[in-house]
Amino acid sequence: MARVVVDVMLKPEILDPQGRAVQGALGRLGLDGVTDVRQGKHFVIDIDGDLEGERHDLMHRLADELLSNPVIESYEMRVLADGEDAS
Amino acid sequence: MARVVVDVMLKPEILDPQGRAVQGALGRLGLDGVTDVRQGKHFVIDIDGDLEGERHDLMHRLADELLSNPVIESYEMRVLADGEDAS
């Protein structure tokens, strides 16, 4: 079994109002010095068998086109080793 | 400067309809054998100075109570070393 983790974030040049709201809230709640907050999506995907070759390429394409919007978002994908933490 | 990454996921016993929808879509788009998908939130927080002692404890409390809803969600928090990847 393979566990795939995909993090999808707005591209740096895209305004992130949710992140900005969290940044303000962290400051109001007493955490000083927060210079930037970005909020994105975190997917944890469990797949039977190994994720190699064509399936790996397909997973990358789907991370780019299904899980993210390539116009405004970028993604990072990791295939975890057995027992590795998904965070 | 410290970079903090917080991943917030629904607890395992909580139904995740977004994850289920993604699971169905991955299958329809040709990726076989997807047994589970969970979708959560991914925060990348930049903070001036070190995150140690009381500030570290406060960041943990805010991750638990502001960034997540502790009734239905759990979080994992990491403080990245300089230059480490945020994914």
Backbone of each chain as nested JSON, in Angstrom:
{
  "chains": [
    {"id": "A", "residues": [
      {"number": 1, "name": "MET", "atoms": {"N": [0.822, -1.204, 0.0], "CA": [0.0, 0.0, 0.0], "C": [0.855, 1.252, 0.0]}},
      {"number": 2, "name": "ALA", "atoms": {"N": [0.451, 2.229, -0.77], "CA": [1.172, 3.496, -0.809], "C": [0.303, 4.584, -0.19]}},
      {"number": 3, "name": "ARG", "atoms": {"N": [0.943, 5.458, 0.537], "CA": [0.243, 6.647, 1.044], "C": [0.85, 7.872, 0.367]}},
      {"number": 4, "name": "VAL", "atoms": {"N": [-0.016, 8.649, -0.274], "CA": [0.426, 9.83, -1.008], "C": [-0.102, 11.057, -0.276]}},
      {"number": 5, "name": "VAL", "atoms": {"N": [0.763, 12.029, -0.073], "CA": [0.35, 13.29, 0.544], "C": [0.527, 14.4, -0.481]}},
      {"number": 6, "name": "VAL", "atoms": {"N": [-0.538, 15.155, -0.716], "CA": [-0.482, 16.272, -1.654], "C": [-0.862, 17.542, -0.902]}},
      {"number": 7, "name": "ASP", "atoms": {"N": [0.008, 18.535, -0.94], "CA": [-0.285, 19.854, -0.379], "C": [-0.511, 20.819, -1.526]}},
      {"number": 8, "name": "VAL", "atoms": {"N": [-1.649, 21.495, -1.493], "CA": [-2.001, 22.444, -2.549], "C": [-2.047, 23.834, -1.935]}},
      {"number": 9, "name": "MET", "atoms": {"N": [-1.267, 24.735, -2.501], "CA": [-1.209, 26.11, -1.979], "C": [-1.474, 27.094, -3.112]}},
      {"number": 10, "name": "LEU", "atoms": {"N": [-2.078, 28.226, -2.768], "CA": [-2.154, 29.32, -3.727], "C": [-0.736, 29.747, -4.11]}},
      {"number": 11, "name": "LYS", "atoms": {"N": [-0.539, 30.093, -5.382], "CA": [0.779, 30.57, -5.798], "C": [1.133, 31.849, -5.031]}},
      {"number": 12, "name": "PRO", "atoms": {"N": [2.435, 32.086, -4.848], "CA": [2.84, 33.216, -4.0], "C": [2.265, 34.566, -4.446]}},
      {"number": 13, "name": "GLU", "atoms": {"N": [2.053, 34.73, -5.741], "CA": [1.581, 36.029, -6.227], "C": [0.063, 36.196, -6.089]}},
      {"number": 14, "name": "ILE", "atoms": {"N": [-0.633, 35.135, -5.643], "CA": [-2.088, 35.206, -5.491], "C": [-2.427, 35.593, -4.052]}},
      {"number": 15, "name": "LEU", "atoms": {"N": [-3.284, 36.601, -3.898], "CA": [-3.702, 37.031, -2.559], "C": [-4.42, 35.886, -1.853]}},
      {"number": 16, "name": "ASP", "atoms": {"N": [-4.13, 35.723, -0.559], "CA": [-4.721, 34.636, 0.226], "C": [-5.497, 35.263, 1.397]}},
      {"number": 17, "name": "PRO", "atoms": {"N": [-6.775, 35.612, 1.175], "CA": [-7.522, 36.31, 2.237], "C": [-7.729, 35.451, 3.482]}},
      {"number": 18, "name": "GLN", "atoms": {"N": [-7.86, 34.127, 3.325], "CA": [-8.008, 33.272, 4.502], "C": [-6.739, 33.307, 5.346]}},
      {"number": 19, "name": "GLY", "atoms": {"N": [-5.587, 33.198, 4.662], "CA": [-4.322, 33.27, 5.387], "C": [-4.158, 34.609, 6.081]}},
      {"number": 20, "name": "ARG", "atoms": {"N": [-4.567, 35.676, 5.405], "CA": [-4.453, 37.014, 5.989], "C": [-5.329, 37.129, 7.243]}},
      {"number": 21, "name": "ALA", "atoms": {"N": [-6.532, 36.534, 7.186], "CA": [-7.426, 36.566, 8.347], "C": [-6.815, 35.794, 9.514]}},
      {"number": 22, "name": "VAL", "atoms": {"N": [-6.217, 34.658, 9.229], "CA": [-5.576, 33.871, 10.289], "C": [-4.401, 34.653, 10.874]}},
      {"number": 23, "name": "GLN", "atoms": {"N": [-3.642, 35.324, 10.01], "CA": [-2.509, 36.122, 10.496], "C": [-2.987, 37.18, 11.49]}},
      {"number": 24, "name": "GLY", "atoms": {"N": [-4.084, 37.86, 11.15], "CA": [-4.621, 38.862, 12.066], "C": [-5.08, 38.253, 13.375]}},
      {"number": 25, "name": "ALA", "atoms": {"N": [-5.735, 37.105, 13.296], "CA": [-6.255, 36.465, 14.505], "C": [-5.123, 35.997, 15.414]}},
      {"number": 26, "name": "LEU", "atoms": {"N": [-4.056, 35.451, 14.827], "CA": [-2.918, 35.001, 15.645], "C": [-2.343, 36.178, 16.431]}},
      {"number": 27, "name": "GLY", "atoms": {"N": [-2.242, 37.336, 15.764], "CA": [-1.722, 38.515, 16.458], "C": [-2.644, 38.973, 17.571]}},
      {"number": 28, "name": "ARG", "atoms": {"N": [-3.945, 39.02, 17.293], "CA": [-4.894, 39.464, 18.319], "C": [-4.909, 38.52, 19.507]}},
      {"number": 29, "name": "LEU", "atoms": {"N": [-4.605, 37.249, 19.277], "CA": [-4.623, 36.264, 20.36], "C": [-3.272, 36.154, 21.055]}},
      {"number": 30, "name": "GLY", "atoms": {"N": [-2.351, 37.043, 20.71], "CA": [-1.153, 37.159, 21.521], "C": [0.125, 36.628, 20.925]}},
      {"number": 31, "name": "LEU", "atoms": {"N": [0.08, 36.116, 19.698], "CA": [1.318, 35.625, 19.076], "C": [1.92, 36.749, 18.242]}},
      {"number": 32, "name": "ASP", "atoms": {"N": [2.988, 37.327, 18.746], "CA": [3.617, 38.462, 18.066], "C": [4.508, 37.986, 16.921]}},
      {"number": 33, "name": "GLY", "atoms": {"N": [4.73, 38.894, 15.982], "CA": [5.77, 38.688, 14.984], "C": [5.406, 37.748, 13.853]}},
      {"number": 34, "name": "VAL", "atoms": {"N": [4.113, 37.494, 13.647], "CA": [3.717, 36.639, 12.527], "C": [3.78, 37.478, 11.257]}},
      {"number": 35, "name": "THR", "atoms": {"N": [4.683, 37.116, 10.354], "CA": [4.897, 37.945, 9.168], "C": [4.101, 37.487, 7.96]}},
      {"number": 36, "name": "ASP", "atoms": {"N": [3.687, 36.218, 7.939], "CA": [2.91, 35.741, 6.791], "C": [2.22, 34.434, 7.158]}},
      {"number": 37, "name": "VAL", "atoms": {"N": [1.001, 34.269, 6.663], "CA": [0.29, 33.0, 6.792], "C": [-0.331, 32.667, 5.436]}},
      {"number": 38, "name": "ARG", "atoms": {"N": [-0.106, 31.448, 4.993], "CA": [-0.767, 30.967, 3.769], "C": [-1.562, 29.726, 4.144]}},
      {"number": 39, "name": "GLN", "atoms": {"N": [-2.781, 29.634, 3.616], "CA": [-3.632, 28.481, 3.908], "C": [-3.885, 27.706, 2.627]}},
      {"number": 40, "name": "GLY", "atoms": {"N": [-3.688, 26.404, 2.695], "CA": [-3.935, 25.562, 1.532], "C": [-4.651, 24.289, 1.918]}},
      {"number": 41, "name": "LYS", "atoms": {"N": [-4.635, 23.336, 1.015], "CA": [-5.314, 22.058, 1.228], "C": [-4.289, 20.943, 1.41]}},
      {"number": 42, "name": "HIS", "atoms": {"N": [-4.672, 19.959, 2.182], "CA": [-3.795, 18.837, 2.517], "C": [-4.578, 17.552, 2.234]}},
      {"number": 43, "name": "PHE", "atoms": {"N": [-4.11, 16.767, 1.29], "CA": [-4.775, 15.513, 0.946], "C": [-3.909, 14.331, 1.378]}},
      {"number": 44, "name": "VAL", "atoms": {"N": [-4.537, 13.334, 1.973], "CA": [-3.859, 12.083, 2.299], "C": [-4.602, 10.976, 1.552]}},
      {"number": 45, "name": "ILE", "atoms": {"N": [-3.899, 10.322, 0.64], "CA": [-4.509, 9.372, -0.288], "C": [-3.868, 8.004, -0.1]}},
      {"number": 46, "name": "ASP", "atoms": {"N": [-4.695, 7.008, 0.194], "CA": [-4.195, 5.639, 0.348], "C": [-4.524, 4.852, -0.912]}},
      {"number": 47, "name": "ILE", "atoms": {"N": [-3.511, 4.175, -1.439], "CA": [-3.656, 3.453, -2.704], "C": [-3.119, 2.046, -2.533]}},
      {"number": 48, "name": "ASP", "atoms": {"N": [-3.881, 1.068, -3.051], "CA": [-3.403, -0.321, -3.043], "C": [-2.203, -0.459, -3.971]}},
      {"number": 49, "name": "GLY", "atoms": {"N": [-1.242, -1.251, -3.554], "CA": [-0.09, -1.538, -4.41], "C": [0.89, -0.382, -4.434]}},
      {"number": 50, "name": "ASP", "atoms": {"N": [1.89, -0.523, -5.274], "CA": [2.907, 0.514, -5.388], "C": [2.456, 1.609, -6.341]}},
      {"number": 51, "name": "LEU", "atoms": {"N": [3.002, 2.788, -6.136], "CA": [2.693, 3.909, -7.027], "C": [3.958, 4.196, -7.835]}},
      {"number": 52, "name": "GLU", "atoms": {"N": [4.058, 3.472, -8.944], "CA": [5.272, 3.602, -9.745], "C": [4.915, 3.719, -11.217]}},
      {"number": 53, "name": "GLY", "atoms": {"N": [5.843, 4.2, -12.0], "CA": [5.687, 4.259, -13.445], "C": [4.48, 5.09, -13.858]}},
      {"number": 54, "name": "GLU", "atoms": {"N": [3.611, 4.488, -14.708], "CA": [2.476, 5.234, -15.247], "C": [1.509, 5.695, -14.166]}},
      {"number": 55, "name": "ARG", "atoms": {"N": [1.324, 4.864, -13.123], "CA": [0.396, 5.268, -12.058], "C": [0.936, 6.487, -11.317]}},
      {"number": 56, "name": "HIS", "atoms": {"N": [2.254, 6.533, -11.153], "CA": [2.864, 7.684, -10.49], "C": [2.674, 8.943, -11.338]}},
      {"number": 57, "name": "ASP", "atoms": {"N": [2.867, 8.784, -12.652], "CA": [2.671, 9.928, -13.549], "C": [1.212, 10.385, -13.525]}},
      {"number": 58, "name": "LEU", "atoms": {"N": [0.284, 9.406, -13.524], "CA": [-1.144, 9.748, -13.494], "C": [-1.486, 10.476, -12.202]}},
      {"number": 59, "name": "MET", "atoms": {"N": [-0.939, 9.992, -11.087], "CA": [-1.208, 10.65, -9.798], "C": [-0.717, 12.093, -9.836]}},
      {"number": 60, "name": "HIS", "atoms": {"N": [0.45, 12.317, -10.439], "CA": [0.957, 13.694, -10.566], "C": [0.009, 14.546, -11.413]}},
      {"number": 61, "name": "ARG", "atoms": {"N": [-0.478, 13.971, -12.506], "CA": [-1.351, 14.758, -13.379], "C": [-2.649, 15.107, -12.653]}},
      {"number": 62, "name": "LEU", "atoms": {"N": [-3.176, 14.144, -11.879], "CA": [-4.424, 14.395, -11.162], "C": [-4.208, 15.382, -10.001]}},
      {"number": 63, "name": "ALA", "atoms": {"N": [-3.034, 15.333, -9.379], "CA": [-2.735, 16.327, -8.334], "C": [-2.719, 17.726, -8.939]}},
      {"number": 64, "name": "ASP", "atoms": {"N": [-2.218, 17.811, -10.168], "CA": [-2.113, 19.113, -10.834], "C": [-3.467, 19.607, -11.321]}},
      {"number": 65, "name": "GLU", "atoms": {"N": [-4.298, 18.683, -11.84], "CA": [-5.501, 19.121, -12.556], "C": [-6.789, 18.886, -11.782]}},
      {"number": 66, "name": "LEU", "atoms": {"N": [-6.806, 17.901, -10.879], "CA": [-8.024, 17.635, -10.1], "C": [-7.915, 18.262, -8.709]}},
      {"number": 67, "name": "LEU", "atoms": {"N": [-6.803, 17.991, -8.031], "CA": [-6.677, 18.46, -6.645], "C": [-6.347, 19.944, -6.574]}},
      {"number": 68, "name": "SER", "atoms": {"N": [-5.736, 20.457, -7.6], "CA": [-5.417, 21.888, -7.596], "C": [-5.91, 22.533, -8.884]}},
      {"number": 69, "name": "ASN", "atoms": {"N": [-5.946, 23.83, -8.865], "CA": [-6.268, 24.626, -10.051], "C": [-4.953, 25.225, -10.534]}},
      {"number": 70, "name": "PRO", "atoms": {"N": [-4.39, 24.667, -11.61], "CA": [-3.029, 25.064, -11.983], "C": [-2.89, 26.528, -12.373]}},
      {"number": 71, "name": "VAL", "atoms": {"N": [-3.995, 27.214, -12.585], "CA": [-3.896, 28.646, -12.911], "C": [-3.456, 29.449, -11.683]}},
      {"number": 72, "name": "ILE", "atoms": {"N": [-3.969, 29.064, -10.517], "CA": [-3.71, 29.878, -9.333], "C": [-3.028, 29.103, -8.2]}},
      {"number": 73, "name": "GLU", "atoms": {"N": [-2.912, 27.783, -8.356], "CA": [-2.368, 26.983, -7.258], "C": [-1.198, 26.129, -7.738]}},
      {"number": 74, "name": "SER", "atoms": {"N": [-0.337, 25.788, -6.797], "CA": [0.713, 24.815, -7.07], "C": [0.604, 23.705, -6.034]}},
      {"number": 75, "name": "TYR", "atoms": {"N": [1.179, 22.557, -6.348], "CA": [1.067, 21.429, -5.415], "C": [2.445, 20.83, -5.182]}},
      {"number": 76, "name": "GLU", "atoms": {"N": [2.539, 20.143, -4.047], "CA": [3.706, 19.304, -3.791], "C": [3.201, 17.936, -3.388]}},
      {"number": 77, "name": "MET", "atoms": {"N": [3.808, 16.918, -3.95], "CA": [3.343, 15.548, -3.725], "C": [4.481, 14.708, -3.167]}},
      {"number": 78, "name": "ARG", "atoms": {"N": [4.172, 13.918, -2.157], "CA": [5.148, 12.998, -1.576], "C": [4.519, 11.627, -1.455]}},
      {"number": 79, "name": "VAL", "atoms": {"N": [5.266, 10.598, -1.769], "CA": [4.831, 9.228, -1.511], "C": [5.559, 8.788, -0.253]}},
      {"number": 80, "name": "LEU", "atoms": {"N": [4.783, 8.456, 0.785], "CA": [5.387, 8.145, 2.078], "C": [5.849, 6.703, 2.13]}},
      {"number": 81, "name": "ALA", "atoms": {"N": [6.937, 6.499, 2.833], "CA": [7.361, 5.132, 3.137], "C": [6.402, 4.537, 4.164]}},
      {"number": 82, "name": "ASP", "atoms": {"N": [6.323, 3.222, 4.236], "CA": [5.452, 2.553, 5.208], "C": [5.758, 3.051, 6.604]}},
      {"number": 83, "name": "GLY", "atoms": {"N": [4.69, 3.443, 7.31], "CA": [4.842, 3.853, 8.69], "C": [5.251, 5.296, 8.869]}},
      {"number": 84, "name": "GLU", "atoms": {"N": [5.574, 5.979, 7.776], "CA": [5.964, 7.383, 7.893], "C": [4.735, 8.222, 8.186]}},
      {"number": 85, "name": "ASP", "atoms": {"N": [4.965, 9.327, 8.89], "CA": [3.874, 10.202, 9.302], "C": [3.342, 10.973, 8.093]}},
      {"number": 86, "name": "ALA", "atoms": {"N": [2.035, 11.201, 8.074], "CA": [1.427, 11.851, 6.909], "C": [1.409, 13.364, 7.0]}},
      {"number": 87, "name": "SER", "atoms": {"N": [1.921, 13.932, 8.064], "CA": [1.797, 15.383, 8.217], "C": [2.844, 16.107, 7.388]}}
    ]},
    {"id": "B", "residues": [
      {"number": 1, "name": "MET", "atoms": {"N": [14.166, 33.657, 11.844], "CA": [12.779, 33.443, 11.435], "C": [12.419, 31.969, 11.54]}},
      {"number": 2, "name": "ALA", "atoms": {"N": [11.224, 31.699, 12.014], "CA": [10.747, 30.329, 12.099], "C": [9.601, 30.141, 11.108]}},
      {"number": 3, "name": "ARG", "atoms": {"N": [9.575, 28.983, 10.502], "CA": [8.441, 28.616, 9.652], "C": [7.736, 27.429, 10.298]}},
      {"number": 4, "name": "VAL", "atoms": {"N": [6.452, 27.621, 10.552], "CA": [5.648, 26.601, 11.212], "C": [4.646, 26.057, 10.193]}},
      {"number": 5, "name": "VAL", "atoms": {"N": [4.541, 24.741, 10.131], "CA": [3.558, 24.105, 9.264], "C": [2.564, 23.357, 10.137]}},
      {"number": 6, "name": "VAL", "atoms": {"N": [1.281, 23.645, 9.935], "CA": [0.224, 22.97, 10.686], "C": [-0.706, 22.291, 9.696]}},
      {"number": 7, "name": "ASP", "atoms": {"N": [-0.885, 20.984, 9.873], "CA": [-1.856, 20.233, 9.074], "C": [-3.039, 19.888, 9.96]}},
      {"number": 8, "name": "VAL", "atoms": {"N": [-4.226, 20.248, 9.499], "CA": [-5.449, 20.001, 10.258], "C": [-6.301, 19.0, 9.476]}},
      {"number": 9, "name": "MET", "atoms": {"N": [-6.628, 17.897, 10.126], "CA": [-7.434, 16.853, 9.468], "C": [-8.647, 16.52, 10.333]}},
      {"number": 10, "name": "LEU", "atoms": {"N": [-9.742, 16.156, 9.68], "CA": [-10.867, 15.603, 10.418], "C": [-10.404, 14.348, 11.143]}},
      {"number": 11, "name": "LYS", "atoms": {"N": [-10.922, 14.136, 12.359], "CA": [-10.565, 12.919, 13.087], "C": [-11.035, 11.696, 12.299]}},
      {"number": 12, "name": "PRO", "atoms": {"N": [-10.352, 10.573, 12.469], "CA": [-10.655, 9.394, 11.641], "C": [-12.124, 8.949, 11.716]}},
      {"number": 13, "name": "GLU", "atoms": {"N": [-12.761, 9.156, 12.866], "CA": [-14.133, 8.692, 13.018], "C": [-15.155, 9.652, 12.402]}},
      {"number": 14, "name": "ILE", "atoms": {"N": [-14.703, 10.813, 11.916], "CA": [-15.609, 11.795, 11.322], "C": [-15.661, 11.579, 9.804]}},
      {"number": 15, "name": "LEU", "atoms": {"N": [-16.869, 11.489, 9.271], "CA": [-17.045, 11.324, 7.829], "C": [-16.458, 12.526, 7.091]}},
      {"number": 16, "name": "ASP", "atoms": {"N": [-15.763, 12.261, 5.976], "CA": [-15.12, 13.315, 5.199], "C": [-15.697, 13.301, 3.784]}},
      {"number": 17, "name": "PRO", "atoms": {"N": [-16.807, 14.018, 3.565], "CA": [-17.463, 13.949, 2.252], "C": [-16.608, 14.507, 1.125]}},
      {"number": 18, "name": "GLN", "atoms": {"N": [-15.787, 15.53, 1.411], "CA": [-14.905, 16.052, 0.354], "C": [-13.886, 15.002, -0.06]}},
      {"number": 19, "name": "GLY", "atoms": {"N": [-13.297, 14.352, 0.94], "CA": [-12.343, 13.287, 0.625], "C": [-12.998, 12.166, -0.165]}},
      {"number": 20, "name": "ARG", "atoms": {"N": [-14.224, 11.823, 0.22], "CA": [-14.934, 10.762, -0.496], "C": [-15.195, 11.155, -1.952]}},
      {"number": 21, "name": "ALA", "atoms": {"N": [-15.534, 12.43, -2.163], "CA": [-15.771, 12.899, -3.539], "C": [-14.486, 12.821, -4.364]}},
      {"number": 22, "name": "VAL", "atoms": {"N": [-13.372, 13.21, -3.752], "CA": [-12.087, 13.133, -4.463], "C": [-11.746, 11.678, -4.768]}},
      {"number": 23, "name": "GLN", "atoms": {"N": [-12.003, 10.786, -3.814], "CA": [-11.736, 9.356, -4.036], "C": [-12.487, 8.855, -5.265]}},
      {"number": 24, "name": "GLY", "atoms": {"N": [-13.779, 9.234, -5.36], "CA": [-14.573, 8.816, -6.516], "C": [-14.025, 9.389, -7.815]}},
      {"number": 25, "name": "ALA", "atoms": {"N": [-13.634, 10.658, -7.77], "CA": [-13.129, 11.304, -8.985], "C": [-11.811, 10.682, -9.436]}},
      {"number": 26, "name": "LEU", "atoms": {"N": [-10.925, 10.367, -8.496], "CA": [-9.642, 9.74, -8.87], "C": [-9.901, 8.418, -9.597]}},
      {"number": 27, "name": "GLY", "atoms": {"N": [-10.874, 7.643, -9.092], "CA": [-11.199, 6.376, -9.741], "C": [-11.767, 6.58, -11.138]}},
      {"number": 28, "name": "ARG", "atoms": {"N": [-12.692, 7.518, -11.253], "CA": [-13.296, 7.772, -12.572], "C": [-12.274, 8.262, -13.578]}},
      {"number": 29, "name": "LEU", "atoms": {"N": [-11.232, 8.944, -13.099], "CA": [-10.213, 9.483, -13.999], "C": [-9.082, 8.491, -14.243]}},
      {"number": 30, "name": "GLY", "atoms": {"N": [-9.256, 7.257, -13.762], "CA": [-8.356, 6.2, -14.184], "C": [-7.351, 5.711, -13.162]}},
      {"number": 31, "name": "LEU", "atoms": {"N": [-7.366, 6.267, -11.951], "CA": [-6.421, 5.796, -10.931], "C": [-7.109, 4.706, -10.109]}},
      {"number": 32, "name": "ASP", "atoms": {"N": [-6.723, 3.468, -10.349], "CA": [-7.353, 2.336, -9.662], "C": [-6.793, 2.16, -8.254]}},
      {"number": 33, "name": "GLY", "atoms": {"N": [-7.603, 1.512, -7.413], "CA": [-7.097, 1.035, -6.131], "C": [-6.979, 2.09, -5.052]}},
      {"number": 34, "name": "VAL", "atoms": {"N": [-7.668, 3.23, -5.216], "CA": [-7.63, 4.253, -4.16], "C": [-8.577, 3.797, -3.049]}},
      {"number": 35, "name": "THR", "atoms": {"N": [-8.035, 3.509, -1.881], "CA": [-8.849, 2.945, -0.798], "C": [-9.373, 4.004, 0.161]}},
      {"number": 36, "name": "ASP", "atoms": {"N": [-8.717, 5.153, 0.225], "CA": [-9.199, 6.194, 1.132], "C": [-8.58, 7.533, 0.744]}},
      {"number": 37, "name": "VAL", "atoms": {"N": [-9.371, 8.595, 0.874], "CA": [-8.85, 9.956, 0.704], "C": [-9.401, 10.801, 1.852]}},
      {"number": 38, "name": "ARG", "atoms": {"N": [-8.526, 11.538, 2.496], "CA": [-8.937, 12.495, 3.522], "C": [-8.427, 13.866, 3.095]}},
      {"number": 39, "name": "GLN", "atoms": {"N": [-9.283, 14.868, 3.24], "CA": [-8.891, 16.227, 2.863], "C": [-8.876, 17.115, 4.097]}},
      {"number": 40, "name": "GLY", "atoms": {"N": [-7.796, 17.831, 4.275], "CA": [-7.686, 18.734, 5.408], "C": [-7.092, 20.07, 4.995]}},
      {"number": 41, "name": "LYS", "atoms": {"N": [-6.659, 20.821, 5.981], "CA": [-6.109, 22.145, 5.748], "C": [-4.614, 22.144, 6.034]}},
      {"number": 42, "name": "HIS", "atoms": {"N": [-3.899, 22.994, 5.324], "CA": [-2.438, 23.078, 5.422], "C": [-2.088, 24.553, 5.619]}},
      {"number": 43, "name": "PHE", "atoms": {"N": [-1.501, 24.874, 6.764], "CA": [-1.117, 26.25, 7.061], "C": [0.404, 26.36, 7.064]}},
      {"number": 44, "name": "VAL", "atoms": {"N": [0.911, 27.416, 6.444], "CA": [2.336, 27.739, 6.5], "C": [2.449, 29.12, 7.132]}},
      {"number": 45, "name": "ILE", "atoms": {"N": [3.085, 29.171, 8.285], "CA": [3.11, 30.381, 9.112], "C": [4.562, 30.814, 9.3]}},
      {"number": 46, "name": "ASP", "atoms": {"N": [4.861, 32.05, 8.918], "CA": [6.21, 32.599, 9.108], "C": [6.198, 33.536, 10.306]}},
      {"number": 47, "name": "ILE", "atoms": {"N": [7.147, 33.342, 11.191], "CA": [7.207, 34.108, 12.431], "C": [8.613, 34.647, 12.621]}},
      {"number": 48, "name": "ASP", "atoms": {"N": [8.686, 35.923, 13.01], "CA": [9.99, 36.521, 13.338], "C": [10.555, 35.877, 14.587]}},
      {"number": 49, "name": "GLY", "atoms": {"N": [11.851, 35.67, 14.591], "CA": [12.517, 35.147, 15.78], "C": [12.297, 33.657, 15.949]}},
      {"number": 50, "name": "ASP", "atoms": {"N": [12.757, 33.152, 17.068], "CA": [12.62, 31.721, 17.342], "C": [11.26, 31.431, 17.959]}},
      {"number": 51, "name": "LEU", "atoms": {"N": [10.802, 30.201, 17.767], "CA": [9.533, 29.785, 18.368], "C": [9.87, 28.785, 19.472]}},
      {"number": 52, "name": "GLU", "atoms": {"N": [10.119, 29.34, 20.65], "CA": [10.554, 28.485, 21.762], "C": [9.809, 28.871, 23.025]}},
      {"number": 53, "name": "GLY", "atoms": {"N": [9.792, 27.979, 23.984], "CA": [9.218, 28.276, 25.295], "C": [7.745, 28.625, 25.214]}},
      {"number": 54, "name": "GLU", "atoms": {"N": [7.387, 29.752, 25.814], "CA": [5.977, 30.148, 25.886], "C": [5.367, 30.388, 24.513]}},
      {"number": 55, "name": "ARG", "atoms": {"N": [6.164, 30.952, 23.607], "CA": [5.615, 31.203, 22.263], "C": [5.296, 29.888, 21.555]}},
      {"number": 56, "name": "HIS", "atoms": {"N": [6.137, 28.876, 21.783], "CA": [5.888, 27.568, 21.194], "C": [4.606, 26.97, 21.772]}},
      {"number": 57, "name": "ASP", "atoms": {"N": [4.428, 27.1, 23.087], "CA": [3.21, 26.591, 23.723], "C": [1.977, 27.33, 23.204]}},
      {"number": 58, "name": "LEU", "atoms": {"N": [2.107, 28.662, 23.047], "CA": [0.971, 29.45, 22.542], "C": [0.629, 29.044, 21.118]}},
      {"number": 59, "name": "MET", "atoms": {"N": [1.658, 28.835, 20.297], "CA": [1.395, 28.407, 18.914], "C": [0.644, 27.07, 18.909]}},
      {"number": 60, "name": "HIS", "atoms": {"N": [1.043, 26.148, 19.807], "CA": [0.327, 24.87, 19.897], "C": [-1.137, 25.09, 20.288]}},
      {"number": 61, "name": "ARG", "atoms": {"N": [-1.364, 25.975, 21.258], "CA": [-2.731, 26.197, 21.709], "C": [-3.569, 26.799, 20.583]}},
      {"number": 62, "name": "LEU", "atoms": {"N": [-2.975, 27.739, 19.837], "CA": [-3.721, 28.369, 18.751], "C": [-3.957, 27.39, 17.596]}},
      {"number": 63, "name": "ALA", "atoms": {"N": [-2.998, 26.494, 17.361], "CA": [-3.222, 25.462, 16.333], "C": [-4.401, 24.582, 16.721]}},
      {"number": 64, "name": "ASP", "atoms": {"N": [-4.518, 24.315, 18.014], "CA": [-5.597, 23.455, 18.501], "C": [-6.937, 24.155, 18.492]}},
      {"number": 65, "name": "GLU", "atoms": {"N": [-6.95, 25.45, 18.858], "CA": [-8.23, 26.121, 19.114], "C": [-8.633, 27.113, 18.029]}},
      {"number": 66, "name": "LEU", "atoms": {"N": [-7.656, 27.661, 17.298], "CA": [-7.995, 28.617, 16.234], "C": [-7.963, 27.937, 14.865]}},
      {"number": 67, "name": "LEU", "atoms": {"N": [-6.864, 27.238, 14.588], "CA": [-6.708, 26.648, 13.254], "C": [-7.552, 25.396, 13.093]}},
      {"number": 68, "name": "SER", "atoms": {"N": [-7.851, 24.72, 14.177], "CA": [-8.681, 23.514, 14.08], "C": [-9.834, 23.611, 15.065]}},
      {"number": 69, "name": "ASN", "atoms": {"N": [-10.804, 22.77, 14.859], "CA": [-11.925, 22.621, 15.781], "C": [-11.677, 21.33, 16.555]}},
      {"number": 70, "name": "PRO", "atoms": {"N": [-11.268, 21.432, 17.816], "CA": [-10.813, 20.224, 18.519], "C": [-11.893, 19.167, 18.734]}},
      {"number": 71, "name": "VAL", "atoms": {"N": [-13.152, 19.533, 18.504], "CA": [-14.224, 18.533, 18.643], "C": [-14.154, 17.515, 17.509]}},
      {"number": 72, "name": "ILE", "atoms": {"N": [-13.857, 17.99, 16.313], "CA": [-13.916, 17.095, 15.154], "C": [-12.597, 16.983, 14.398]}},
      {"number": 73, "name": "GLU", "atoms": {"N": [-11.618, 17.802, 14.743], "CA": [-10.365, 17.81, 13.979], "C": [-9.162, 17.608, 14.898]}},
      {"number": 74, "name": "SER", "atoms": {"N": [-8.108, 17.111, 14.32], "CA": [-6.838, 17.043, 15.024], "C": [-5.786, 17.746, 14.158]}},
      {"number": 75, "name": "TYR", "atoms": {"N": [-4.693, 18.141, 14.785], "CA": [-3.665, 18.863, 14.027], "C": [-2.302, 18.256, 14.302]}},
      {"number": 76, "name": "GLU", "atoms": {"N": [-1.403, 18.479, 13.356], "CA": [0.005, 18.18, 13.579], "C": [0.791, 19.427, 13.227]}},
      {"number": 77, "name": "MET", "atoms": {"N": [1.743, 19.743, 14.051], "CA": [2.51, 20.978, 13.882], "C": [3.988, 20.653, 13.818]}},
      {"number": 78, "name": "ARG", "atoms": {"N": [4.666, 21.3, 12.881], "CA": [6.11, 21.138, 12.76], "C": [6.757, 22.511, 12.645]}},
      {"number": 79, "name": "VAL", "atoms": {"N": [7.87, 22.694, 13.295], "CA": [8.678, 23.894, 13.101], "C": [9.818, 23.502, 12.177]}},
      {"number": 80, "name": "LEU", "atoms": {"N": [9.874, 24.162, 11.016], "CA": [10.87, 23.766, 10.019], "C": [12.218, 24.4, 10.297]}},
      {"number": 81, "name": "ALA", "atoms": {"N": [13.238, 23.655, 9.979], "CA": [14.587, 24.227, 9.992], "C": [14.73, 25.182, 8.819]}},
      {"number": 82, "name": "ASP", "atoms": {"N": [15.663, 26.117, 8.909], "CA": [15.896, 27.063, 7.813], "C": [16.149, 26.306, 6.51]}},
      {"number": 83, "name": "GLY", "atoms": {"N": [15.409, 26.719, 5.489], "CA": [15.623, 26.126, 4.171], "C": [14.891, 24.826, 3.935]}},
      {"number": 84, "name": "GLU", "atoms": {"N": [14.265, 24.287, 4.985], "CA": [13.536, 23.04, 4.81], "C": [12.253, 23.317, 4.04]}},
      {"number": 85, "name": "ASP", "atoms": {"N": [11.805, 22.314, 3.306], "CA": [10.619, 22.45, 2.471], "C": [9.356, 22.467, 3.335]}},
      {"number": 86, "name": "ALA", "atoms": {"N": [8.386, 23.278, 2.955], "CA": [7.173, 23.438, 3.775], "C": [6.104, 22.404, 3.485]}},
      {"number": 87, "name": "SER", "atoms": {"N": [6.337, 21.516, 2.551], "CA": [5.26, 20.581, 2.189], "C": [5.175, 19.444, 3.196]}}
    ]}
  ]
}
